[in-house]
Amino acid sequence: MEIISKSKKKGGPGIKDIKKMNISLLCRWWWKLEHEVGMWQGIVNAKYLRNDNVKLVKHKHDDSPLWSDLL
């Protein structure tokens, strides 16, 4: 996997590690949820947080796959 994800400058094909990209994206969404105000944040707050902090929310069996990954 290390050879495949090497950059072209370092002699690899430059294919990105999807797992790392997914974690990066989820971290970005988490940060936006805590620090920005917008329609997406309002919807998530109303559906899942109910004005609670995202760090205190517990996973439920009927949560969406995206929300489960975010938690």
mmCIF file as gemmi writes it, N, C-alpha and C atoms, coordinates in Angstrom:
data_model
loop_
_atom_site.group_PDB
_atom_site.id
_atom_site.type_symbol
_atom_site.label_atom_id
_atom_site.label_alt_id
_atom_site.label_comp_id
_atom_site.label_asym_id
_atom_site.label_entity_id
_atom_site.label_seq_id
_atom_site.pdbx_PDB_ins_code
_atom_site.Cartn_x
_atom_site.Cartn_y
_atom_site.Cartn_z
_atom_site.occupancy
_atom_site.B_iso_or_equiv
_atom_site.pdbx_formal_charge
_atom_site.auth_seq_id
_atom_site.auth_asym_id
_atom_site.pdbx_PDB_model_num
ATOM 1 N N . MET Axp A 1 ? 0.812 -1.189 0 1 0 ? 1 A 1
ATOM 2 C CA . MET Axp A 1 ? 0 0 0 1 0 ? 1 A 1
ATOM 3 C C . MET Axp A 1 ? 0.859 1.258 0 1 0 ? 1 A 1
ATOM 4 N N . GLU Axp A 2 ? 2.014 1.192 0.673 1 0 ? 2 A 1
ATOM 5 C CA . GLU Axp A 2 ? 2.879 2.37 0.737 1 0 ? 2 A 1
ATOM 6 C C . GLU Axp A 2 ? 3.391 2.761 -0.645 1 0 ? 2 A 1
ATOM 7 N N . ILE Axp A 3 ? 3.7 1.791 -1.485 1 0 ? 3 A 1
ATOM 8 C CA . ILE Axp A 3 ? 4.215 2.084 -2.827 1 0 ? 3 A 1
ATOM 9 C C . ILE Axp A 3 ? 3.117 2.706 -3.683 1 0 ? 3 A 1
ATOM 10 N N . ILE Axp A 4 ? 1.915 2.206 -3.561 1 0 ? 4 A 1
ATOM 11 C CA . ILE Axp A 4 ? 0.803 2.718 -4.359 1 0 ? 4 A 1
ATOM 12 C C . ILE Axp A 4 ? 0.467 4.159 -3.985 1 0 ? 4 A 1
ATOM 13 N N . SER Axp A 5 ? 0.553 4.484 -2.722 1 0 ? 5 A 1
ATOM 14 C CA . SER Axp A 5 ? 0.169 5.828 -2.293 1 0 ? 5 A 1
ATOM 15 C C . SER Axp A 5 ? 1.324 6.831 -2.321 1 0 ? 5 A 1
ATOM 16 N N . LYS Axp A 6 ? 2.494 6.423 -2.832 1 0 ? 6 A 1
ATOM 17 C CA . LYS Axp A 6 ? 3.601 7.365 -2.976 1 0 ? 6 A 1
ATOM 18 C C . LYS Axp A 6 ? 3.243 8.409 -4.019 1 0 ? 6 A 1
ATOM 19 N N . SER Axp A 7 ? 3.688 9.633 -3.777 1 0 ? 7 A 1
ATOM 20 C CA . SER Axp A 7 ? 3.426 10.692 -4.747 1 0 ? 7 A 1
ATOM 21 C C . SER Axp A 7 ? 4.223 10.445 -6.022 1 0 ? 7 A 1
ATOM 22 N N . LYS Axp A 8 ? 3.809 11.083 -7.09 1 0 ? 8 A 1
ATOM 23 C CA . LYS Axp A 8 ? 4.521 10.935 -8.355 1 0 ? 8 A 1
ATOM 24 C C . LYS Axp A 8 ? 5.938 11.485 -8.243 1 0 ? 8 A 1
ATOM 25 N N . LYS Axp A 9 ? 6.112 12.528 -7.439 1 0 ? 9 A 1
ATOM 26 C CA . LYS Axp A 9 ? 7.44 13.117 -7.249 1 0 ? 9 A 1
ATOM 27 C C . LYS Axp A 9 ? 8.402 12.137 -6.587 1 0 ? 9 A 1
ATOM 28 N N . LYS Axp A 10 ? 7.839 11.188 -5.8 1 0 ? 10 A 1
ATOM 29 C CA . LYS Axp A 10 ? 8.675 10.213 -5.095 1 0 ? 10 A 1
ATOM 30 C C . LYS Axp A 10 ? 8.716 8.861 -5.814 1 0 ? 10 A 1
ATOM 31 N N . GLY Axp A 11 ? 8.234 8.823 -7.063 1 0 ? 11 A 1
ATOM 32 C CA . GLY Axp A 11 ? 8.335 7.615 -7.865 1 0 ? 11 A 1
ATOM 33 C C . GLY Axp A 11 ? 7.132 6.693 -7.829 1 0 ? 11 A 1
ATOM 34 N N . GLY Axp A 12 ? 6.054 7.087 -7.184 1 0 ? 12 A 1
ATOM 35 C CA . GLY Axp A 12 ? 4.85 6.265 -7.131 1 0 ? 12 A 1
ATOM 36 C C . GLY Axp A 12 ? 3.803 6.75 -8.122 1 0 ? 12 A 1
ATOM 37 N N . PRO Axp A 13 ? 2.67 6.052 -8.2 1 0 ? 13 A 1
ATOM 38 C CA . PRO Axp A 13 ? 1.606 6.449 -9.122 1 0 ? 13 A 1
ATOM 39 C C . PRO Axp A 13 ? 0.751 7.615 -8.602 1 0 ? 13 A 1
ATOM 40 N N . GLY Axp A 14 ? 0.887 7.973 -7.336 1 0 ? 14 A 1
ATOM 41 C CA . GLY Axp A 14 ? 0.154 9.118 -6.798 1 0 ? 14 A 1
ATOM 42 C C . GLY Axp A 14 ? -1.289 8.829 -6.434 1 0 ? 14 A 1
ATOM 43 N N . ILE Axp A 15 ? -1.621 7.557 -6.199 1 0 ? 15 A 1
ATOM 44 C CA . ILE Axp A 15 ? -2.978 7.192 -5.808 1 0 ? 15 A 1
ATOM 45 C C . ILE Axp A 15 ? -3.142 7.479 -4.319 1 0 ? 15 A 1
ATOM 46 N N . LYS Axp A 16 ? -4.193 8.202 -3.975 1 0 ? 16 A 1
ATOM 47 C CA . LYS Axp A 16 ? -4.4 8.601 -2.579 1 0 ? 16 A 1
ATOM 48 C C . LYS Axp A 16 ? -4.979 7.451 -1.759 1 0 ? 16 A 1
ATOM 49 N N . ASP Axp A 17 ? -4.633 7.429 -0.484 1 0 ? 17 A 1
ATOM 50 C CA . ASP Axp A 17 ? -5.133 6.438 0.462 1 0 ? 17 A 1
ATOM 51 C C . ASP Axp A 17 ? -6.565 6.833 0.842 1 0 ? 17 A 1
ATOM 52 N N . ILE Axp A 18 ? -7.54 6.054 0.406 1 0 ? 18 A 1
ATOM 53 C CA . ILE Axp A 18 ? -8.948 6.384 0.611 1 0 ? 18 A 1
ATOM 54 C C . ILE Axp A 18 ? -9.319 6.42 2.088 1 0 ? 18 A 1
ATOM 55 N N . LYS Axp A 19 ? -8.753 5.543 2.89 1 0 ? 19 A 1
ATOM 56 C CA . LYS Axp A 19 ? -9.059 5.54 4.324 1 0 ? 19 A 1
ATOM 57 C C . LYS Axp A 19 ? -8.617 6.85 4.972 1 0 ? 19 A 1
ATOM 58 N N . LYS Axp A 20 ? -7.418 7.31 4.64 1 0 ? 20 A 1
ATOM 59 C CA . LYS Axp A 20 ? -6.937 8.582 5.18 1 0 ? 20 A 1
ATOM 60 C C . LYS Axp A 20 ? -7.785 9.755 4.679 1 0 ? 20 A 1
ATOM 61 N N . MET Axp A 21 ? -8.177 9.701 3.425 1 0 ? 21 A 1
ATOM 62 C CA . MET Axp A 21 ? -9.016 10.77 2.863 1 0 ? 21 A 1
ATOM 63 C C . MET Axp A 21 ? -10.374 10.808 3.57 1 0 ? 21 A 1
ATOM 64 N N . ASN Axp A 22 ? -10.949 9.64 3.858 1 0 ? 22 A 1
ATOM 65 C CA . ASN Axp A 22 ? -12.232 9.563 4.543 1 0 ? 22 A 1
ATOM 66 C C . ASN Axp A 22 ? -12.128 10.135 5.956 1 0 ? 22 A 1
ATOM 67 N N . ILE Axp A 23 ? -11.083 9.768 6.68 1 0 ? 23 A 1
ATOM 68 C CA . ILE Axp A 23 ? -10.884 10.29 8.034 1 0 ? 23 A 1
ATOM 69 C C . ILE Axp A 23 ? -10.701 11.804 7.995 1 0 ? 23 A 1
ATOM 70 N N . SER Axp A 24 ? -9.965 12.297 7.018 1 0 ? 24 A 1
ATOM 71 C CA . SER Axp A 24 ? -9.765 13.74 6.884 1 0 ? 24 A 1
ATOM 72 C C . SER Axp A 24 ? -11.084 14.462 6.633 1 0 ? 24 A 1
ATOM 73 N N . LEU Axp A 25 ? -11.906 13.907 5.775 1 0 ? 25 A 1
ATOM 74 C CA . LEU Axp A 25 ? -13.194 14.519 5.473 1 0 ? 25 A 1
ATOM 75 C C . LEU Axp A 25 ? -14.116 14.504 6.694 1 0 ? 25 A 1
ATOM 76 N N . LEU Axp A 26 ? -14.162 13.392 7.41 1 0 ? 26 A 1
ATOM 77 C CA . LEU Axp A 26 ? -14.991 13.319 8.611 1 0 ? 26 A 1
ATOM 78 C C . LEU Axp A 26 ? -14.518 14.309 9.67 1 0 ? 26 A 1
ATOM 79 N N . CYS Axp A 27 ? -13.215 14.485 9.815 1 0 ? 27 A 1
ATOM 80 C CA . CYS Axp A 27 ? -12.676 15.472 10.762 1 0 ? 27 A 1
ATOM 81 C C . CYS Axp A 27 ? -13.071 16.89 10.342 1 0 ? 27 A 1
ATOM 82 N N . ARG Axp A 28 ? -13.035 17.144 9.061 1 0 ? 28 A 1
ATOM 83 C CA . ARG Axp A 28 ? -13.433 18.466 8.567 1 0 ? 28 A 1
ATOM 84 C C . ARG Axp A 28 ? -14.906 18.726 8.867 1 0 ? 28 A 1
ATOM 85 N N . TRP Axp A 29 ? -15.761 17.74 8.644 1 0 ? 29 A 1
ATOM 86 C CA . TRP Axp A 29 ? -17.19 17.908 8.938 1 0 ? 29 A 1
ATOM 87 C C . TRP Axp A 29 ? -17.421 18.117 10.422 1 0 ? 29 A 1
ATOM 88 N N . TRP Axp A 30 ? -16.696 17.369 11.261 1 0 ? 30 A 1
ATOM 89 C CA . TRP Axp A 30 ? -16.813 17.513 12.715 1 0 ? 30 A 1
ATOM 90 C C . TRP Axp A 30 ? -16.449 18.95 13.105 1 0 ? 30 A 1
ATOM 91 N N . TRP Axp A 31 ? -15.314 19.451 12.551 1 0 ? 31 A 1
ATOM 92 C CA . TRP Axp A 31 ? -14.87 20.807 12.863 1 0 ? 31 A 1
ATOM 93 C C . TRP Axp A 31 ? -15.93 21.826 12.43 1 0 ? 31 A 1
ATOM 94 N N . LYS Axp A 32 ? -16.474 21.674 11.228 1 0 ? 32 A 1
ATOM 95 C CA . LYS Axp A 32 ? -17.501 22.594 10.733 1 0 ? 32 A 1
ATOM 96 C C . LYS Axp A 32 ? -18.748 22.534 11.609 1 0 ? 32 A 1
ATOM 97 N N . LEU Axp A 33 ? -19.079 21.368 12.095 1 0 ? 33 A 1
ATOM 98 C CA . LEU Axp A 33 ? -20.248 21.224 12.957 1 0 ? 33 A 1
ATOM 99 C C . LEU Axp A 33 ? -20.069 22 14.254 1 0 ? 33 A 1
ATOM 100 N N . GLU Axp A 34 ? -18.855 21.998 14.779 1 0 ? 34 A 1
ATOM 101 C CA . GLU Axp A 34 ? -18.599 22.685 16.045 1 0 ? 34 A 1
ATOM 102 C C . GLU Axp A 34 ? -18.304 24.174 15.893 1 0 ? 34 A 1
ATOM 103 N N . HIS Axp A 35 ? -17.811 24.619 14.737 1 0 ? 35 A 1
ATOM 104 C CA . HIS Axp A 35 ? -17.313 25.982 14.614 1 0 ? 35 A 1
ATOM 105 C C . HIS Axp A 35 ? -18.058 26.877 13.625 1 0 ? 35 A 1
ATOM 106 N N . GLU Axp A 36 ? -18.9 26.327 12.785 1 0 ? 36 A 1
ATOM 107 C CA . GLU Axp A 36 ? -19.589 27.138 11.79 1 0 ? 36 A 1
ATOM 108 C C . GLU Axp A 36 ? -21.097 27.072 11.985 1 0 ? 36 A 1
ATOM 109 N N . VAL Axp A 37 ? -21.779 28.062 11.434 1 0 ? 37 A 1
ATOM 110 C CA . VAL Axp A 37 ? -23.238 28.112 11.486 1 0 ? 37 A 1
ATOM 111 C C . VAL Axp A 37 ? -23.739 28.086 10.044 1 0 ? 37 A 1
ATOM 112 N N . GLY Axp A 38 ? -24.673 27.19 9.771 1 0 ? 38 A 1
ATOM 113 C CA . GLY Axp A 38 ? -25.222 27.08 8.428 1 0 ? 38 A 1
ATOM 114 C C . GLY Axp A 38 ? -26.41 26.133 8.416 1 0 ? 38 A 1
ATOM 115 N N . MET Axp A 39 ? -26.952 25.91 7.229 1 0 ? 39 A 1
ATOM 116 C CA . MET Axp A 39 ? -28.126 25.057 7.105 1 0 ? 39 A 1
ATOM 117 C C . MET Axp A 39 ? -27.805 23.614 7.518 1 0 ? 39 A 1
ATOM 118 N N . TRP Axp A 40 ? -26.672 23.088 7.058 1 0 ? 40 A 1
ATOM 119 C CA . TRP Axp A 40 ? -26.305 21.712 7.395 1 0 ? 40 A 1
ATOM 120 C C . TRP Axp A 40 ? -26.154 21.547 8.901 1 0 ? 40 A 1
ATOM 121 N N . GLN Axp A 41 ? -25.495 22.499 9.537 1 0 ? 41 A 1
ATOM 122 C CA . GLN Axp A 41 ? -25.301 22.435 10.975 1 0 ? 41 A 1
ATOM 123 C C . GLN Axp A 41 ? -26.633 22.532 11.712 1 0 ? 41 A 1
ATOM 124 N N . GLY Axp A 42 ? -27.55 23.355 11.211 1 0 ? 42 A 1
ATOM 125 C CA . GLY Axp A 42 ? -28.872 23.477 11.823 1 0 ? 42 A 1
ATOM 126 C C . GLY Axp A 42 ? -29.663 22.177 11.762 1 0 ? 42 A 1
ATOM 127 N N . ILE Axp A 43 ? -29.589 21.519 10.621 1 0 ? 43 A 1
ATOM 128 C CA . ILE Axp A 43 ? -30.312 20.25 10.448 1 0 ? 43 A 1
ATOM 129 C C . ILE Axp A 43 ? -29.734 19.178 11.38 1 0 ? 43 A 1
ATOM 130 N N . VAL Axp A 44 ? -28.418 19.064 11.413 1 0 ? 44 A 1
ATOM 131 C CA . VAL Axp A 44 ? -27.766 18.065 12.277 1 0 ? 44 A 1
ATOM 132 C C . VAL Axp A 44 ? -28.056 18.369 13.741 1 0 ? 44 A 1
ATOM 133 N N . ASN Axp A 45 ? -28.006 19.646 14.095 1 0 ? 45 A 1
ATOM 134 C CA . ASN Axp A 45 ? -28.286 20.028 15.48 1 0 ? 45 A 1
ATOM 135 C C . ASN Axp A 45 ? -29.713 19.651 15.873 1 0 ? 45 A 1
ATOM 136 N N . ALA Axp A 46 ? -30.67 19.917 15.005 1 0 ? 46 A 1
ATOM 137 C CA . ALA Axp A 46 ? -32.068 19.604 15.313 1 0 ? 46 A 1
ATOM 138 C C . ALA Axp A 46 ? -32.319 18.098 15.374 1 0 ? 46 A 1
ATOM 139 N N . LYS Axp A 47 ? -31.694 17.34 14.472 1 0 ? 47 A 1
ATOM 140 C CA . LYS Axp A 47 ? -31.969 15.908 14.397 1 0 ? 47 A 1
ATOM 141 C C . LYS Axp A 47 ? -31.193 15.092 15.424 1 0 ? 47 A 1
ATOM 142 N N . TYR Axp A 48 ? -29.918 15.405 15.627 1 0 ? 48 A 1
ATOM 143 C CA . TYR Axp A 48 ? -29.072 14.55 16.444 1 0 ? 48 A 1
ATOM 144 C C . TYR Axp A 48 ? -28.611 15.184 17.755 1 0 ? 48 A 1
ATOM 145 N N . LEU Axp A 49 ? -28.288 16.47 17.736 1 0 ? 49 A 1
ATOM 146 C CA . LEU Axp A 49 ? -27.655 17.077 18.899 1 0 ? 49 A 1
ATOM 147 C C . LEU Axp A 49 ? -28.635 17.637 19.915 1 0 ? 49 A 1
ATOM 148 N N . ARG Axp A 50 ? -29.71 18.224 19.432 1 0 ? 50 A 1
ATOM 149 C CA . ARG Axp A 50 ? -30.7 18.868 20.31 1 0 ? 50 A 1
ATOM 150 C C . ARG Axp A 50 ? -29.999 19.811 21.291 1 0 ? 50 A 1
ATOM 151 N N . ASN Axp A 51 ? -29.158 20.694 20.71 1 0 ? 51 A 1
ATOM 152 C CA . ASN Axp A 51 ? -28.398 21.715 21.439 1 0 ? 51 A 1
ATOM 153 C C . ASN Axp A 51 ? -27.391 21.134 22.424 1 0 ? 51 A 1
ATOM 154 N N . ASP Axp A 52 ? -26.994 19.897 22.218 1 0 ? 52 A 1
ATOM 155 C CA . ASP Axp A 52 ? -25.962 19.276 23.043 1 0 ? 52 A 1
ATOM 156 C C . ASP Axp A 52 ? -24.634 19.363 22.288 1 0 ? 52 A 1
ATOM 157 N N . ASN Axp A 53 ? -23.548 19.106 22.946 1 0 ? 53 A 1
ATOM 158 C CA . ASN Axp A 53 ? -22.238 19.1 22.314 1 0 ? 53 A 1
ATOM 159 C C . ASN Axp A 53 ? -22.057 17.782 21.575 1 0 ? 53 A 1
ATOM 160 N N . VAL Axp A 54 ? -21.465 17.828 20.388 1 0 ? 54 A 1
ATOM 161 C CA . VAL Axp A 54 ? -21.289 16.624 19.575 1 0 ? 54 A 1
ATOM 162 C C . VAL Axp A 54 ? -20.439 15.581 20.3 1 0 ? 54 A 1
ATOM 163 N N . LYS Axp A 55 ? -19.543 16.003 21.171 1 0 ? 55 A 1
ATOM 164 C CA . LYS Axp A 55 ? -18.696 15.063 21.911 1 0 ? 55 A 1
ATOM 165 C C . LYS Axp A 55 ? -19.487 14.224 22.914 1 0 ? 55 A 1
ATOM 166 N N . LEU Axp A 56 ? -20.643 14.71 23.329 1 0 ? 56 A 1
ATOM 167 C CA . LEU Axp A 56 ? -21.446 14.02 24.345 1 0 ? 56 A 1
ATOM 168 C C . LEU Axp A 56 ? -22.524 13.112 23.767 1 0 ? 56 A 1
ATOM 169 N N . VAL Axp A 57 ? -22.723 13.134 22.453 1 0 ? 57 A 1
ATOM 170 C CA . VAL Axp A 57 ? -23.787 12.369 21.811 1 0 ? 57 A 1
ATOM 171 C C . VAL Axp A 57 ? -23.396 10.901 21.722 1 0 ? 57 A 1
ATOM 172 N N . LYS Axp A 58 ? -24.331 10.023 22.018 1 0 ? 58 A 1
ATOM 173 C CA . LYS Axp A 58 ? -24.108 8.573 21.935 1 0 ? 58 A 1
ATOM 174 C C . LYS Axp A 58 ? -24.711 8.037 20.643 1 0 ? 58 A 1
ATOM 175 N N . HIS Axp A 59 ? -24.078 7.034 20.097 1 0 ? 59 A 1
ATOM 176 C CA . HIS Axp A 59 ? -24.561 6.392 18.868 1 0 ? 59 A 1
ATOM 177 C C . HIS Axp A 59 ? -25.835 5.6 19.156 1 0 ? 59 A 1
ATOM 178 N N . LYS Axp A 60 ? -26.824 5.732 18.245 1 0 ? 60 A 1
ATOM 179 C CA . LYS Axp A 60 ? -28.062 4.955 18.337 1 0 ? 60 A 1
ATOM 180 C C . LYS Axp A 60 ? -28.17 4.05 17.105 1 0 ? 60 A 1
ATOM 181 N N . HIS Axp A 61 ? -28.898 2.969 17.216 1 0 ? 61 A 1
ATOM 182 C CA . HIS Axp A 61 ? -28.985 2.002 16.124 1 0 ? 61 A 1
ATOM 183 C C . HIS Axp A 61 ? -29.674 2.56 14.883 1 0 ? 61 A 1
ATOM 184 N N . ASP Axp A 62 ? -30.501 3.587 14.997 1 0 ? 62 A 1
ATOM 185 C CA . ASP Axp A 62 ? -31.202 4.128 13.835 1 0 ? 62 A 1
ATOM 186 C C . ASP Axp A 62 ? -30.526 5.377 13.247 1 0 ? 62 A 1
ATOM 187 N N . ASP Axp A 63 ? -29.291 5.661 13.67 1 0 ? 63 A 1
ATOM 188 C CA . ASP Axp A 63 ? -28.546 6.789 13.111 1 0 ? 63 A 1
ATOM 189 C C . ASP Axp A 63 ? -28.181 6.499 11.654 1 0 ? 63 A 1
ATOM 190 N N . SER Axp A 64 ? -28.05 7.557 10.868 1 0 ? 64 A 1
ATOM 191 C CA . SER Axp A 64 ? -27.647 7.391 9.477 1 0 ? 64 A 1
ATOM 192 C C . SER Axp A 64 ? -26.197 6.902 9.423 1 0 ? 64 A 1
ATOM 193 N N . PRO Axp A 65 ? -25.815 6.248 8.331 1 0 ? 65 A 1
ATOM 194 C CA . PRO Axp A 65 ? -24.425 5.774 8.212 1 0 ? 65 A 1
ATOM 195 C C . PRO Axp A 65 ? -23.403 6.914 8.302 1 0 ? 65 A 1
ATOM 196 N N . LEU Axp A 66 ? -23.719 8.052 7.716 1 0 ? 66 A 1
ATOM 197 C CA . LEU Axp A 66 ? -22.799 9.187 7.775 1 0 ? 66 A 1
ATOM 198 C C . LEU Axp A 66 ? -22.633 9.671 9.21 1 0 ? 66 A 1
ATOM 199 N N . TRP Axp A 67 ? -23.734 9.792 9.943 1 0 ? 67 A 1
ATOM 200 C CA . TRP Axp A 67 ? -23.651 10.236 11.33 1 0 ? 67 A 1
ATOM 201 C C . TRP Axp A 67 ? -22.902 9.224 12.179 1 0 ? 67 A 1
ATOM 202 N N . SER Axp A 68 ? -23.127 7.952 11.936 1 0 ? 68 A 1
ATOM 203 C CA . SER Axp A 68 ? -22.412 6.907 12.674 1 0 ? 68 A 1
ATOM 204 C C . SER Axp A 68 ? -20.907 7.007 12.438 1 0 ? 68 A 1
ATOM 205 N N . ASP Axp A 69 ? -20.502 7.238 11.187 1 0 ? 69 A 1
ATOM 206 C CA . ASP Axp A 69 ? -19.086 7.4 10.885 1 0 ? 69 A 1
ATOM 207 C C . ASP Axp A 69 ? -18.525 8.643 11.556 1 0 ? 69 A 1
ATOM 208 N N . LEU Axp A 70 ? -19.29 9.704 11.579 1 0 ? 70 A 1
ATOM 209 C CA . LEU Axp A 70 ? -18.839 10.947 12.189 1 0 ? 70 A 1
ATOM 210 C C . LEU Axp A 70 ? -18.605 10.773 13.684 1 0 ? 70 A 1
ATOM 211 N N . LEU Axp A 71 ? -19.487 9.997 14.335 1 0 ? 71 A 1
ATOM 212 C CA . LEU Axp A 71 ? -19.304 9.734 15.76 1 0 ? 71 A 1
ATOM 213 C C . LEU Axp A 71 ? -18.119 8.835 15.985 1 0 ? 71 A 1
